[in-house]
Amino acid sequence: METRIAELRWKEVIGLRDGSRFGYVEDMEVDLESGQVRSLVVPGRRRLFGLLGREEDRYIPWSSVRRFGEDIILVEQEPQSRPPRRRR
C-alpha cells in the first residue's frame, strides 16, 4: 500500500490497547541525514474551544506505528509530549 505524506493528514491516530482517539496527523519529524521518519506529530487538543490555547503537541515514535488503514493509523503506545526545541 502506498501513501503520500499529504494523505497522512486525513488519517486519525488510534491506540491499539484501548481504542483511544489521539487526533489527526499534522506533521512528521524526519531525520534529514538518513531520510527516515522519526515520529508523527498530532496537535494538542484545544482548551475551551480554542480560547485558552491548546495542549502540547503529541509525538508518536515511528517504532510504535503498527498499521496503516485507509482512514486510520494504529499505534501501540500513548503519544508523548515533547518540549519545543531551540532553533540554532
VENCORJO-V73689 format. One record per residue. RES is the residue in one small letter. PSI is psi in whole degrees, -180 to 180 (* if undefined). OMEGA is omega in whole degrees, -180 to 180 (* if undefined). Layout:
RES,PSI,OMEGA  RES,PSI,OMEGA
This chain:
m,128,179  e,148,175  t,154,178  r,158,180  i,-41,-180  a,-30,-180  e,-21,179  l,-28,-179  r,-19,-179  w,7,-179  k,135,179  e,140,-180  v,125,-177  i,137,177  g,135,-180  l,-37,-173  r,-49,-174  d,6,179  g,18,179  s,141,178  r,117,-176  f,-20,-179  g,-169,-177  y,146,180  v,130,177  e,-32,-174  d,172,176  m,147,175  e,122,-175  v,138,173  d,112,-174  l,-27,180  e,-43,-178  s,-19,-178  g,12,-179  q,146,177  v,129,178  r,-45,-177  s,162,172  l,145,-179  v,126,177  v,127,-178  p,149,178  g,158,180  r,149,178  r,144,177  r,127,179  l,61,178  f,27,178  g,-6,-180  l,-29,-180  l,21,178  g,-155,-178  r,161,169  e,171,179  e,151,176  d,153,179  r,138,-179  y,126,179  i,111,-180  p,140,-179  w,-31,-179  s,-19,-180  s,-5,177  v,125,-176  r,-38,-176  r,142,174  f,130,173  g,-174,179  e,-35,-178  d,5,178  i,162,172  i,123,180  l,130,180  v,153,-175  e,-28,-176  q,168,179  e,142,174  p,152,-179  q,141,172  s,145,-179  r,134,178  p,149,179  p,145,179  r,153,174  r,137,177  r,140,-179  r,*,*
